[in-house]
Amino acid sequence: MSRVEPWQPAMQGGTSTATPIEKPAVLAALVRRAKRPLLVVGHRALVTGGDGELAIDLLARAALKAGWPVVATGDTGPALAERGIEPALCISAMNLGQRLADPAWTGEDGQGPHDVVFVAGISYALEWTLLSGLRHGPADLVTVSLSPGYEPHASFSLPNLAWPAWRALIAEAFGLEGTA
């Protein structure tokens, strides 16, 4: 069991929990190794932030730099478009979860299943439910929670972090230091 507690203590992950990502180098390695990554951005990215920056700003720059397709959930589609990202798909988180768990789904671009799904900005309980379902989906699907609250059902998850620490970890992992 992980030494990191879930952000909401009642949300236990069972006997197998996410590996905590406490160093940017670990996240950077996951980013580099992903062959068919997908970034899922939810509505919380529009309200979480600090110092005049929102989480969606940082996530959009990370996706642009990495060249990843981005799926918008909630009402993030227009906000992503304002930041130069045309969402590959606008869909509810649960509908996306069902597609990702379906071995016949060939991804948002029809080119084959995704190997790593990065999730950020979805409300804690909804992300917990989504990741719980994906945990029992395709065995080779790796899930990474980029949210600032530890998600035990992911394969990998950031620990519980305040905005400055979360921002620093994401920026360093994606090589965004000094960018605005």
OpenMM code with the backbone's topology and positions (N, CA, C; nanometers):
from openmm import Vec3, app, unit

residues = "MET SER ARG VAL GLU PRO TRP GLN PRO ALA MET GLN GLY GLY THR SER THR ALA THR PRO ILE GLU LYS PRO ALA VAL LEU ALA ALA LEU VAL ARG ARG ALA LYS ARG PRO LEU LEU VAL VAL GLY HIS ARG ALA LEU VAL THR GLY GLY ASP GLY GLU LEU ALA ILE ASP LEU LEU ALA ARG ALA ALA LEU LYS ALA GLY TRP PRO VAL VAL ALA THR GLY ASP THR GLY PRO ALA LEU ALA GLU ARG GLY ILE GLU PRO ALA LEU CYS ILE SER ALA MET ASN LEU GLY GLN ARG LEU ALA ASP PRO ALA TRP THR GLY GLU ASP GLY GLN GLY PRO HIS ASP VAL VAL PHE VAL ALA GLY ILE SER TYR ALA LEU GLU TRP THR LEU LEU SER GLY LEU ARG HIS GLY PRO ALA ASP LEU VAL THR VAL SER LEU SER PRO GLY TYR GLU PRO HIS ALA SER PHE SER LEU PRO ASN LEU ALA TRP PRO ALA TRP ARG ALA LEU ILE ALA GLU ALA PHE GLY LEU GLU GLY THR ALA".split()
positions = [
    Vec3(0.0829, -0.1181, 0.0000),
    Vec3(0.0000, 0.0000, 0.0000),
    Vec3(0.0877, 0.1249, 0.0000),
    Vec3(0.0417, 0.2260, -0.0651),
    Vec3(0.1181, 0.3497, -0.0761),
    Vec3(0.1286, 0.4213, 0.0582),
    Vec3(0.2343, 0.4956, 0.0749),
    Vec3(0.2492, 0.5757, 0.1965),
    Vec3(0.1774, 0.7096, 0.1839),
    Vec3(0.1216, 0.7391, 0.0691),
    Vec3(0.0476, 0.8628, 0.0469),
    Vec3(-0.1007, 0.8341, 0.0703),
    Vec3(-0.1644, 0.9191, 0.1475),
    Vec3(-0.3071, 0.9047, 0.1745),
    Vec3(-0.3875, 0.9718, 0.0637),
    Vec3(-0.5031, 0.9156, 0.0272),
    Vec3(-0.5894, 0.9822, -0.0700),
    Vec3(-0.6261, 1.1216, -0.0206),
    Vec3(-0.6495, 1.2131, -0.1139),
    Vec3(-0.6852, 1.3492, -0.0791),
    Vec3(-0.8111, 1.3496, 0.0068),
    Vec3(-0.9085, 1.2651, -0.0274),
    Vec3(-1.0256, 1.2447, 0.0561),
    Vec3(-1.0080, 1.1082, 0.1234),
    Vec3(-0.9831, 1.1056, 0.2534),
    Vec3(-0.9487, 0.9808, 0.3220),
    Vec3(-1.0468, 0.8656, 0.3013),
    Vec3(-1.1748, 0.8931, 0.2790),
    Vec3(-1.2716, 0.7854, 0.2590),
    Vec3(-1.2538, 0.7166, 0.1242),
    Vec3(-1.1808, 0.7776, 0.0336),
    Vec3(-1.1631, 0.7231, -0.1005),
    Vec3(-1.0424, 0.6298, -0.1046),
    Vec3(-1.0557, 0.5159, -0.0425),
    Vec3(-0.9464, 0.4193, -0.0385),
    Vec3(-0.9390, 0.3432, -0.1703),
    Vec3(-0.8201, 0.3022, -0.2062),
    Vec3(-0.7997, 0.2373, -0.3355),
    Vec3(-0.7877, 0.0866, -0.3307),
    Vec3(-0.7996, 0.0256, -0.2159),
    Vec3(-0.7869, -0.1194, -0.2070),
    Vec3(-0.6456, -0.1600, -0.1734),
    Vec3(-0.6110, -0.2835, -0.2058),
    Vec3(-0.4790, -0.3351, -0.1687),
    Vec3(-0.3682, -0.2883, -0.2612),
    Vec3(-0.4035, -0.2468, -0.3813),
    Vec3(-0.3049, -0.1967, -0.4768),
    Vec3(-0.3392, -0.0514, -0.5079),
    Vec3(-0.2461, 0.0389, -0.4811),
    Vec3(-0.2738, 0.1806, -0.5044),
    Vec3(-0.1703, 0.2416, -0.5982),
    Vec3(-0.1986, 0.3614, -0.6420),
    Vec3(-0.1127, 0.4316, -0.7371),
    Vec3(0.0271, 0.4547, -0.6815),
    Vec3(0.1236, 0.4450, -0.7697),
    Vec3(0.2603, 0.4820, -0.7340),
    Vec3(0.2684, 0.6339, -0.7311),
    Vec3(0.3092, 0.6926, -0.6178),
    Vec3(0.3159, 0.8386, -0.6114),
    Vec3(0.4297, 0.8943, -0.6975),
    Vec3(0.4015, 1.0032, -0.7666),
    Vec3(0.5016, 1.0726, -0.8471),
    Vec3(0.5445, 1.1941, -0.7667),
    Vec3(0.6530, 1.1818, -0.6945),
    Vec3(0.6979, 1.2906, -0.6087),
    Vec3(0.8112, 1.3716, -0.6700),
    Vec3(0.8696, 1.3209, -0.7788),
    Vec3(0.9794, 1.3916, -0.8445),
    Vec3(0.9438, 1.4177, -0.9905),
    Vec3(0.9736, 1.5363, -1.0398),
    Vec3(0.9441, 1.5677, -1.1797),
    Vec3(1.0097, 1.4699, -1.2777),
    Vec3(1.1246, 1.4144, -1.2434),
    Vec3(1.1934, 1.3216, -1.3341),
    Vec3(1.1102, 1.1962, -1.3597),
    Vec3(1.0341, 1.1525, -1.2609),
    Vec3(0.9497, 1.0347, -1.2784),
    Vec3(0.8384, 1.0650, -1.3782),
    Vec3(0.7731, 1.1805, -1.3615),
    Vec3(0.6687, 1.2201, -1.4558),
    Vec3(0.7285, 1.2420, -1.5942),
    Vec3(0.8444, 1.3041, -1.6018),
    Vec3(0.9099, 1.3268, -1.7311),
    Vec3(0.9376, 1.1945, -1.8018),
    Vec3(0.9761, 1.0918, -1.7270),
    Vec3(1.0015, 0.9596, -1.7864),
    Vec3(0.8717, 0.8997, -1.8404),
    Vec3(0.7624, 0.9141, -1.7685),
    Vec3(0.6329, 0.8649, -1.8173),
    Vec3(0.5919, 0.9388, -1.9447),
    Vec3(0.6166, 1.0679, -1.9482),
    Vec3(0.5844, 1.1494, -2.0657),
    Vec3(0.6662, 1.1011, -2.1867),
    Vec3(0.7951, 1.0803, -2.1665),
    Vec3(0.8829, 1.0365, -2.2766),
    Vec3(0.8476, 0.8973, -2.3279),
    Vec3(0.8105, 0.8075, -2.2393),
    Vec3(0.7863, 0.6675, -2.2779),
    Vec3(0.6506, 0.6439, -2.3416),
    Vec3(0.5585, 0.7370, -2.3274),
    Vec3(0.4241, 0.7188, -2.3831),
    Vec3(0.4305, 0.7180, -2.5356),
    Vec3(0.3770, 0.6110, -2.5951),
    Vec3(0.3758, 0.6009, -2.7412),
    Vec3(0.2489, 0.6619, -2.8007),
    Vec3(0.1344, 0.6379, -2.7346),
    Vec3(0.0064, 0.6945, -2.7781),
    Vec3(-0.0633, 0.7569, -2.6575),
    Vec3(-0.0082, 0.8706, -2.6110),
    Vec3(-0.0664, 0.9343, -2.4922),
    Vec3(-0.1947, 1.0102, -2.5253),
    Vec3(-0.2710, 1.0334, -2.4219),
    Vec3(-0.3921, 1.1132, -2.4326),
    Vec3(-0.4017, 1.1951, -2.3049),
    Vec3(-0.4261, 1.3248, -2.3184),
    Vec3(-0.4448, 1.4121, -2.2030),
    Vec3(-0.5925, 1.4453, -2.1914),
    Vec3(-0.6485, 1.4185, -2.0739),
    Vec3(-0.7888, 1.4481, -2.0458),
    Vec3(-0.7918, 1.5665, -1.9500),
    Vec3(-0.8602, 1.6747, -1.9900),
    Vec3(-0.8666, 1.7958, -1.9079),
    Vec3(-1.0116, 1.8254, -1.8729),
    Vec3(-1.0363, 1.8387, -1.7430),
    Vec3(-1.1707, 1.8643, -1.6939),
    Vec3(-1.1917, 2.0060, -1.6441),
    Vec3(-1.3126, 2.0333, -1.6026),
    Vec3(-1.3558, 2.1692, -1.5652),
    Vec3(-1.2819, 2.2287, -1.4462),
    Vec3(-1.2274, 2.1489, -1.3565),
    Vec3(-1.1551, 2.2035, -1.2412),
    Vec3(-1.0291, 2.2785, -1.2851),
    Vec3(-0.9785, 2.2470, -1.4038),
    Vec3(-0.8609, 2.3179, -1.4553),
    Vec3(-0.8923, 2.4643, -1.4846),
    Vec3(-1.0213, 2.4977, -1.4936),
    Vec3(-1.0628, 2.6361, -1.5202),
    Vec3(-1.0699, 2.7203, -1.3937),
    Vec3(-1.0678, 2.6565, -1.2771),
    Vec3(-1.0830, 2.7313, -1.1518),
    Vec3(-0.9667, 2.7115, -1.0557),
    Vec3(-0.8783, 2.6179, -1.0832),
    Vec3(-0.7639, 2.5919, -0.9966),
    Vec3(-0.6448, 2.6701, -1.0486),
    Vec3(-0.5727, 2.7367, -0.9584),
    Vec3(-0.4552, 2.8102, -1.0013),
    Vec3(-0.4052, 2.9044, -0.8946),
    Vec3(-0.3203, 2.9935, -0.9378),
    Vec3(-0.2625, 3.0918, -0.8477),
    Vec3(-0.1763, 3.1890, -0.9253),
    Vec3(-0.1514, 3.3049, -0.8672),
    Vec3(-0.0657, 3.4061, -0.9284),
    Vec3(-0.1111, 3.4437, -1.0691),
    Vec3(-0.2417, 3.4467, -1.0917),
    Vec3(-0.2946, 3.4872, -1.2216),
    Vec3(-0.2918, 3.3792, -1.3281),
    Vec3(-0.2486, 3.2605, -1.2937),
    Vec3(-0.2421, 3.1496, -1.3901),
    Vec3(-0.3403, 3.0422, -1.3482),
    Vec3(-0.4049, 2.9812, -1.4447),
    Vec3(-0.4949, 2.8692, -1.4188),
    Vec3(-0.4259, 2.7389, -1.4580),
    Vec3(-0.4719, 2.6304, -1.4009),
    Vec3(-0.4166, 2.4993, -1.4346),
    Vec3(-0.4290, 2.4718, -1.5839),
    Vec3(-0.5395, 2.5165, -1.6440),
    Vec3(-0.5591, 2.4905, -1.7873),
    Vec3(-0.4512, 2.5584, -1.8715),
    Vec3(-0.4002, 2.6730, -1.8258),
    Vec3(-0.2929, 2.7415, -1.8992),
    Vec3(-0.1681, 2.6530, -1.9053),
    Vec3(-0.1301, 2.5996, -1.7913),
    Vec3(-0.0109, 2.5149, -1.7829),
    Vec3(-0.0313, 2.3833, -1.8578),
    Vec3(-0.1480, 2.3226, -1.8416),
    Vec3(-0.1761, 2.1961, -1.9098),
    Vec3(-0.1784, 2.2140, -2.0616),
    Vec3(-0.2325, 2.3261, -2.1083),
    Vec3(-0.2352, 2.3527, -2.2529),
    Vec3(-0.0933, 2.3675, -2.3075),
    Vec3(-0.0085, 2.4408, -2.2359),
    Vec3(0.1310, 2.4545, -2.2814),
    Vec3(0.2018, 2.3193, -2.2811),
    Vec3(0.1752, 2.2373, -2.1815),
    Vec3(0.2366, 2.1043, -2.1753),
    Vec3(0.1920, 2.0196, -2.2932),
    Vec3(0.0625, 2.0207, -2.3240),
    Vec3(0.0108, 1.9419, -2.4363),
    Vec3(0.0666, 1.9903, -2.5692),
    Vec3(0.0751, 2.1221, -2.5862),
    Vec3(0.1317, 2.1761, -2.7104),
    Vec3(0.2776, 2.1362, -2.7255),
    Vec3(0.3540, 2.1460, -2.6171),
    Vec3(0.4954, 2.1110, -2.6241),
    Vec3(0.5143, 1.9625, -2.6539),
    Vec3(0.4324, 1.8782, -2.5910),
    Vec3(0.4449, 1.7336, -2.6095),
    Vec3(0.3798, 1.6861, -2.7397),
    Vec3(0.2934, 1.7693, -2.7983),
    Vec3(0.2253, 1.7301, -2.9219),
    Vec3(0.1164, 1.6264, -2.8990),
    Vec3(0.0551, 1.6304, -2.7825),
    Vec3(-0.0462, 1.5311, -2.7461),
    Vec3(-0.1860, 1.5724, -2.7892),
    Vec3(-0.2696, 1.4725, -2.8211),
    Vec3(-0.4117, 1.5021, -2.8373),
    Vec3(-0.4728, 1.5267, -2.6996),
    Vec3(-0.5698, 1.6170, -2.6948),
    Vec3(-0.6340, 1.6530, -2.5686),
    Vec3(-0.7835, 1.6286, -2.5801),
    Vec3(-0.8384, 1.5652, -2.4791),
    Vec3(-0.9827, 1.5444, -2.4702),
    Vec3(-1.0369, 1.6429, -2.3674),
    Vec3(-1.1406, 1.7151, -2.4059),
    Vec3(-1.2049, 1.8115, -2.3166),
    Vec3(-1.3274, 1.7474, -2.2547),
    Vec3(-1.3366, 1.7556, -2.1222),
    Vec3(-1.4582, 1.7138, -2.0537),
    Vec3(-1.5194, 1.8374, -1.9907),
    Vec3(-1.6444, 1.8256, -1.9505),
    Vec3(-1.7103, 1.9417, -1.8930),
    Vec3(-1.7162, 2.0537, -1.9954),
    Vec3(-1.6831, 2.1744, -1.9513),
    Vec3(-1.6914, 2.2903, -2.0401),
    Vec3(-1.5533, 2.3432, -2.0795),
    Vec3(-1.4548, 2.2554, -2.0912),
    Vec3(-1.3180, 2.3014, -2.1190),
    Vec3(-1.2867, 2.3181, -2.2677),
    Vec3(-1.3710, 2.2697, -2.3552),
    Vec3(-1.3430, 2.2791, -2.4982),
    Vec3(-1.3124, 2.4200, -2.5467),
    Vec3(-1.4017, 2.5179, -2.5229),
    Vec3(-1.3735, 2.6545, -2.5670),
    Vec3(-1.2495, 2.7146, -2.5015),
    Vec3(-1.2265, 2.6838, -2.3739),
    Vec3(-1.1091, 2.7383, -2.3047),
    Vec3(-0.9801, 2.6809, -2.3635),
    Vec3(-0.9817, 2.5549, -2.4015),
    Vec3(-0.8639, 2.4964, -2.4662),
    Vec3(-0.8415, 2.5607, -2.6031),
    Vec3(-0.9498, 2.5821, -2.6777),
    Vec3(-0.9388, 2.6448, -2.8098),
    Vec3(-0.8789, 2.7850, -2.7985),
    Vec3(-0.9168, 2.8595, -2.6936),
    Vec3(-0.8596, 2.9924, -2.6714),
    Vec3(-0.7088, 2.9851, -2.6462),
    Vec3(-0.6604, 2.8707, -2.6024),
    Vec3(-0.5181, 2.8524, -2.5718),
    Vec3(-0.4441, 2.7787, -2.6832),
    Vec3(-0.5064, 2.7702, -2.8002),
    Vec3(-0.4399, 2.7131, -2.9168),
    Vec3(-0.4534, 2.5636, -2.9339),
    Vec3(-0.5425, 2.5010, -2.8574),
    Vec3(-0.5610, 2.3560, -2.8689),
    Vec3(-0.7018, 2.3266, -2.9170),
    Vec3(-0.7106, 2.2602, -3.0296),
    Vec3(-0.8399, 2.2119, -3.0768),
    Vec3(-0.8593, 2.0746, -3.0149),
    Vec3(-0.9563, 2.0610, -2.9225),
    Vec3(-0.9738, 1.9305, -2.8577),
    Vec3(-0.9997, 1.8200, -2.9597),
    Vec3(-0.9339, 1.7079, -2.9380),
    Vec3(-0.9533, 1.5935, -3.0262),
    Vec3(-1.0933, 1.5357, -3.0083),
    Vec3(-1.1494, 1.5596, -2.8903),
    Vec3(-1.2804, 1.5071, -2.8572),
    Vec3(-1.3357, 1.5888, -2.7410),
    Vec3(-1.4629, 1.6212, -2.7457),
    Vec3(-1.5325, 1.6829, -2.6322),
    Vec3(-1.6364, 1.5811, -2.5883),
    Vec3(-1.6228, 1.5318, -2.4654),
    Vec3(-1.7024, 1.4172, -2.4222),
    Vec3(-1.7106, 1.4166, -2.2699),
    Vec3(-1.8108, 1.3527, -2.2161),
    Vec3(-1.8179, 1.3410, -2.0707),
    Vec3(-1.7094, 1.2448, -2.0231),
    Vec3(-1.6626, 1.2655, -1.9020),
    Vec3(-1.5554, 1.1812, -1.8472),
    Vec3(-1.5980, 1.0351, -1.8413),
    Vec3(-1.7216, 1.0082, -1.8028),
    Vec3(-1.7659, 0.8695, -1.7904),
    Vec3(-1.7802, 0.8029, -1.9273),
    Vec3(-1.8283, 0.8771, -2.0273),
    Vec3(-1.8375, 0.8217, -2.1624),
    Vec3(-1.6971, 0.7912, -2.2149),
    Vec3(-1.6032, 0.8804, -2.1892),
    Vec3(-1.4650, 0.8556, -2.2297),
    Vec3(-1.4098, 0.7314, -2.1598),
    Vec3(-1.4389, 0.7187, -2.0313),
    Vec3(-1.3938, 0.6015, -1.9567),
    Vec3(-1.4443, 0.4721, -2.0173),
    Vec3(-1.5697, 0.4705, -2.0599),
    Vec3(-1.6253, 0.3513, -2.1234),
    Vec3(-1.5527, 0.3213, -2.2540),
    Vec3(-1.5214, 0.4237, -2.3296),
    Vec3(-1.4488, 0.4017, -2.4557),
    Vec3(-1.3074, 0.3513, -2.4306),
    Vec3(-1.2380, 0.4127, -2.3332),
    Vec3(-1.1011, 0.3693, -2.3034),
    Vec3(-1.0968, 0.2249, -2.2536),
    Vec3(-1.2011, 0.1810, -2.1846),
    Vec3(-1.2067, 0.0439, -2.1325),
    Vec3(-1.2468, -0.0565, -2.2401),
    Vec3(-1.2976, -0.0081, -2.3524),
    Vec3(-1.3427, -0.0950, -2.4614),
    Vec3(-1.2232, -0.1339, -2.5485),
    Vec3(-1.1879, -0.2632, -2.5527),
    Vec3(-1.0713, -0.3042, -2.6333),
    Vec3(-1.0893, -0.2816, -2.7835),
    Vec3(-1.2122, -0.2625, -2.8281),
    Vec3(-1.2373, -0.2398, -2.9703),
    Vec3(-1.2236, -0.0929, -3.0102),
    Vec3(-1.2182, -0.0007, -2.9118),
    Vec3(-1.2095, 0.1420, -2.9442),
    Vec3(-1.0692, 0.1740, -2.9932),
    Vec3(-1.0611, 0.2416, -3.1045),
    Vec3(-0.9310, 0.2703, -3.1669),
    Vec3(-0.8842, 0.4136, -3.1424),
    Vec3(-0.9233, 0.4709, -3.0320),
    Vec3(-0.8767, 0.6041, -2.9980),
    Vec3(-0.9568, 0.7121, -3.0668),
    Vec3(-0.9322, 0.8355, -3.0243),
    Vec3(-1.0074, 0.9488, -3.0802),
    Vec3(-0.9712, 0.9751, -3.2247),
    Vec3(-0.8593, 0.9209, -3.2708),
    Vec3(-0.8157, 0.9428, -3.4085),
    Vec3(-0.8257, 0.8177, -3.4959),
    Vec3(-0.8735, 0.7079, -3.4389),
    Vec3(-0.8879, 0.5836, -3.5146),
    Vec3(-0.7571, 0.5108, -3.5422),
    Vec3(-0.6481, 0.5534, -3.4796),
    Vec3(-0.5160, 0.4963, -3.5065),
    Vec3(-0.4756, 0.3850, -3.4100),
    Vec3(-0.5632, 0.3492, -3.3181),
    Vec3(-0.5331, 0.2420, -3.2236),
    Vec3(-0.5510, 0.2881, -3.0804),
    Vec3(-0.5498, 0.1927, -2.9890),
    Vec3(-0.5725, 0.2276, -2.8484),
    Vec3(-0.4589, 0.3109, -2.7902),
    Vec3(-0.4923, 0.3882, -2.6897),
    Vec3(-0.3928, 0.4691, -2.6198),
    Vec3(-0.3222, 0.3826, -2.5163),
    Vec3(-0.1935, 0.4090, -2.4955),
    Vec3(-0.1190, 0.3310, -2.3963),
    Vec3(-0.1112, 0.4022, -2.2620),
    Vec3(-0.1135, 0.5353, -2.2624),
    Vec3(-0.1081, 0.6120, -2.1384),
    Vec3(-0.2126, 0.7236, -2.1446),
    Vec3(-0.2926, 0.7335, -2.0387),
    Vec3(-0.3920, 0.8395, -2.0291),
    Vec3(-0.3565, 0.9254, -1.9086),
    Vec3(-0.3321, 1.0535, -1.9343),
    Vec3(-0.3020, 1.1521, -1.8308),
    Vec3(-0.4317, 1.2269, -1.8025),
    Vec3(-0.4697, 1.2377, -1.6752),
    Vec3(-0.5966, 1.2984, -1.6369),
    Vec3(-0.5709, 1.4142, -1.5411),
    Vec3(-0.6353, 1.5277, -1.5666),
    Vec3(-0.6215, 1.6438, -1.4779),
    Vec3(-0.7476, 1.7276, -1.4836),
    Vec3(-0.7792, 1.7917, -1.3720),
    Vec3(-0.8862, 1.8897, -1.3701),
    Vec3(-1.0267, 1.8336, -1.3596),
    Vec3(-1.0393, 1.7071, -1.3288),
    Vec3(-1.1723, 1.6498, -1.3087),
    Vec3(-1.1981, 1.6495, -1.1580),
    Vec3(-1.3216, 1.6726, -1.1168),
    Vec3(-1.3508, 1.6737, -0.9735),
    Vec3(-1.3037, 1.5425, -0.9116),
    Vec3(-1.2612, 1.5497, -0.7864),
    Vec3(-1.1961, 1.4353, -0.7221),
    Vec3(-1.2805, 1.3081, -0.7279),
    Vec3(-1.4061, 1.3167, -0.6894),
    Vec3(-1.4906, 1.1971, -0.6863),
    Vec3(-1.5122, 1.1398, -0.8267),
    Vec3(-1.5310, 1.2258, -0.9249),
    Vec3(-1.5503, 1.1783, -1.0621),
    Vec3(-1.4216, 1.1163, -1.1168),
    Vec3(-1.3065, 1.1788, -1.0899),
    Vec3(-1.1796, 1.1215, -1.1346),
    Vec3(-1.1554, 0.9871, -1.0664),
    Vec3(-1.1881, 0.9780, -0.9392),
    Vec3(-1.1733, 0.8541, -0.8637),
    Vec3(-1.2558, 0.7438, -0.9294),
    Vec3(-1.3808, 0.7748, -0.9659),
    Vec3(-1.4697, 0.6780, -1.0290),
    Vec3(-1.4182, 0.6386, -1.1676),
    Vec3(-1.3763, 0.7366, -1.2452),
    Vec3(-1.3216, 0.7107, -1.3788),
    Vec3(-1.2011, 0.6179, -1.3707),
    Vec3(-1.1077, 0.6510, -1.2830),
    Vec3(-0.9861, 0.5705, -1.2707),
    Vec3(-1.0144, 0.4329, -1.2131),
    Vec3(-1.1126, 0.4231, -1.1262),
    Vec3(-1.1523, 0.2939, -1.0720),
    Vec3(-1.2014, 0.2029, -1.1843),
    Vec3(-1.2817, 0.2582, -1.2741),
    Vec3(-1.3301, 0.1801, -1.3876),
    Vec3(-1.2184, 0.1404, -1.4825),
    Vec3(-1.1256, 0.2322, -1.5081),
    Vec3(-1.0154, 0.2017, -1.5995),
    Vec3(-0.9177, 0.1015, -1.5396),
    Vec3(-0.9125, 0.0969, -1.4082),
    Vec3(-0.8254, 0.0006, -1.3407),
    Vec3(-0.8633, -0.1420, -1.3786),
    Vec3(-0.9891, -0.1613, -1.4108),
    Vec3(-1.0387, -0.2938, -1.4471),
    Vec3(-1.0589, -0.3061, -1.5980),
    Vec3(-1.0037, -0.2111, -1.6743),
    Vec3(-1.0142, -0.2133, -1.8191),
    Vec3(-0.8948, -0.2860, -1.8803),
    Vec3(-0.8473, -0.2393, -1.9941),
    Vec3(-0.7346, -0.3041, -2.0610),
    Vec3(-0.6116, -0.3115, -1.9690),
    Vec3(-0.5539, -0.4288, -1.9595),
    Vec3(-0.4411, -0.4505, -1.8671),
    Vec3(-0.3194, -0.3651, -1.9011),
    Vec3(-0.3039, -0.3294, -2.0280),
    Vec3(-0.1852, -0.2535, -2.0677),
    Vec3(-0.2058, -0.1023, -2.0669),
    Vec3(-0.3226, -0.0547, -2.0233),
    Vec3(-0.3481, 0.0895, -2.0165),
    Vec3(-0.2904, 0.1450, -1.8870),
    Vec3(-0.2031, 0.2441, -1.9000),
    Vec3(-0.1443, 0.3115, -1.7847),
    Vec3(-0.2210, 0.4412, -1.7632),
    Vec3(-0.2635, 0.4659, -1.6404),
    Vec3(-0.3336, 0.5899, -1.6085),
    Vec3(-0.2474, 0.6727, -1.5144),
    Vec3(-0.2411, 0.8028, -1.5431),
    Vec3(-0.1594, 0.8944, -1.4632),
    Vec3(-0.2473, 1.0116, -1.4219),
    Vec3(-0.2652, 1.0290, -1.2917),
    Vec3(-0.3412, 1.1431, -1.2421),
    Vec3(-0.2468, 1.2613, -1.2241),
    Vec3(-0.2737, 1.3677, -1.2972),
    Vec3(-0.1960, 1.4910, -1.2849),
    Vec3(-0.2643, 1.5900, -1.1919),
    Vec3(-0.3707, 1.5481, -1.1295),
    Vec3(-0.4425, 1.6353, -1.0378),
    Vec3(-0.3631, 1.6512, -0.9086),
    Vec3(-0.3846, 1.7618, -0.8364),
    Vec3(-0.3064, 1.7875, -0.7151),
    Vec3(-0.3521, 1.7101, -0.5918),
    Vec3(-0.4464, 1.6186, -0.6063),
    Vec3(-0.4896, 1.5328, -0.4970),
    Vec3(-0.4608, 1.3882, -0.5331),
    Vec3(-0.3941, 1.3155, -0.4443),
    Vec3(-0.3554, 1.1768, -0.4713),
    Vec3(-0.4769, 1.0914, -0.5054),
    Vec3(-0.4712, 1.0234, -0.6187),
    Vec3(-0.5783, 0.9361, -0.6678),
    Vec3(-0.5324, 0.7911, -0.6604),
    Vec3(-0.5804, 0.7134, -0.5639),
    Vec3(-0.5301, 0.5775, -0.5447),
    Vec3(-0.5600, 0.4809, -0.6584),
    Vec3(-0.6613, 0.5069, -0.7400),
    Vec3(-0.6959, 0.4132, -0.8464),
    Vec3(-0.6147, 0.4292, -0.9745),
    Vec3(-0.5349, 0.5320, -0.9842),
    Vec3(-0.4502, 0.5492, -1.1028),
    Vec3(-0.3320, 0.4520, -1.0959),
    Vec3(-0.2649, 0.4351, -1.2071),
    Vec3(-0.1391, 0.3590, -1.2056),
    Vec3(-0.0323, 0.4425, -1.1355),
    Vec3(-0.0304, 0.5724, -1.1675),
    Vec3(0.0615, 0.6692, -1.1076),
    Vec3(-0.0195, 0.7935, -1.0718),
    Vec3(0.0162, 0.8593, -0.9626),
    Vec3(-0.0558, 0.9798, -0.9226),
    Vec3(0.0384, 1.0768, -0.8539),
    Vec3(0.0145, 1.2053, -0.8781),
    Vec3(0.0847, 1.3061, -0.8001),
    Vec3(0.0357, 1.2950, -0.6563),
    Vec3(0.1208, 1.3278, -0.5595),
    Vec3(0.0738, 1.3285, -0.4206),
    Vec3(-0.0130, 1.4516, -0.3962),
    Vec3(-0.0620, 1.4676, -0.2749),
    Vec3(-0.1403, 1.5864, -0.2389),
    Vec3(-0.0480, 1.7079, -0.2410),
    Vec3(-0.0782, 1.8044, -0.3278),
    Vec3(0.0087, 1.9205, -0.3456),
    Vec3(-0.0702, 2.0504, -0.3451),
    Vec3(-0.0116, 2.1537, -0.2899),
    Vec3(-0.0671, 2.2881, -0.3014),
    Vec3(-0.0278, 2.3426, -0.4393),
    Vec3(-0.0939, 2.4508, -0.4824),
    Vec3(-0.0708, 2.5064, -0.6159),
    Vec3(0.0761, 2.5285, -0.6499),
    Vec3(0.1565, 2.5972, -0.5673),
    Vec3(0.2951, 2.6240, -0.6077),
    Vec3(0.3760, 2.4962, -0.6336),
    Vec3(0.3587, 2.3963, -0.5495),
    Vec3(0.4330, 2.2708, -0.5669),
    Vec3(0.3824, 2.1944, -0.6888),
    Vec3(0.2492, 2.1945, -0.7093),
    Vec3(0.1921, 2.1269, -0.8262),
    Vec3(0.2425, 2.1923, -0.9541),
    Vec3(0.2355, 2.3249, -0.9592),
    Vec3(0.2789, 2.3976, -1.0781),
    Vec3(0.4259, 2.3715, -1.1082),
    Vec3(0.5087, 2.3738, -1.0048),
    Vec3(0.6523, 2.3513, -1.0228),
    Vec3(0.6805, 2.2108, -1.0757),
    Vec3(0.6110, 2.1110, -1.0225),
    Vec3(0.6327, 1.9736, -1.0669),
    Vec3(0.5936, 1.9559, -1.2135),
    Vec3(0.4755, 2.0057, -1.2504),
    Vec3(0.4298, 1.9948, -1.3898),
    Vec3(0.5238, 2.0711, -1.4834),
    Vec3(0.5581, 2.1935, -1.4474),
    Vec3(0.6443, 2.2762, -1.5331),
    Vec3(0.7801, 2.2109, -1.5542),
    Vec3(0.8385, 2.1575, -1.4499),
    Vec3(0.9704, 2.0942, -1.4642),
    Vec3(0.9617, 1.9644, -1.5448),
    Vec3(0.8602, 1.8833, -1.5194),
    Vec3(0.8452, 1.7550, -1.5892),
    Vec3(0.8272, 1.7748, -1.7398),
    Vec3(0.7547, 1.8797, -1.7786),
    Vec3(0.7289, 1.9049, -1.9203),
    Vec3(0.8274, 2.0039, -1.9816),
    Vec3(0.9250, 2.0483, -1.9039),
    Vec3(1.0236, 2.1423, -1.9559),
    Vec3(0.9653, 2.2789, -1.9853),
    Vec3(0.8785, 2.3274, -1.8985),
    Vec3(0.8111, 2.4550, -1.9199),
    Vec3(0.8654, 2.5658, -1.8319),
    Vec3(0.9753, 2.5461, -1.7653),
    Vec3(1.0288, 2.6506, -1.6765),
    Vec3(1.0535, 2.7782, -1.7565),
    Vec3(1.0151, 2.8872, -1.6949),
    Vec3(1.0395, 3.0166, -1.7575),
    Vec3(0.9402, 3.0523, -1.8667),
    Vec3(0.8408, 2.9653, -1.8937),
    Vec3(0.7429, 2.9989, -1.9968),
    Vec3(0.6211, 3.0603, -1.9326),
    Vec3(0.5561, 3.1444, -2.0065),
    Vec3(0.4337, 3.2075, -1.9534),
    Vec3(0.3166, 3.1782, -2.0427),
] * unit.nanometer
topology = app.Topology()
chain = topology.addChain("A")
for resn in residues:
    res = topology.addResidue(resn, chain)
    for name in ("N", "CA", "C"):
        topology.addAtom(name, app.Element.getBySymbol(name[0]), res)
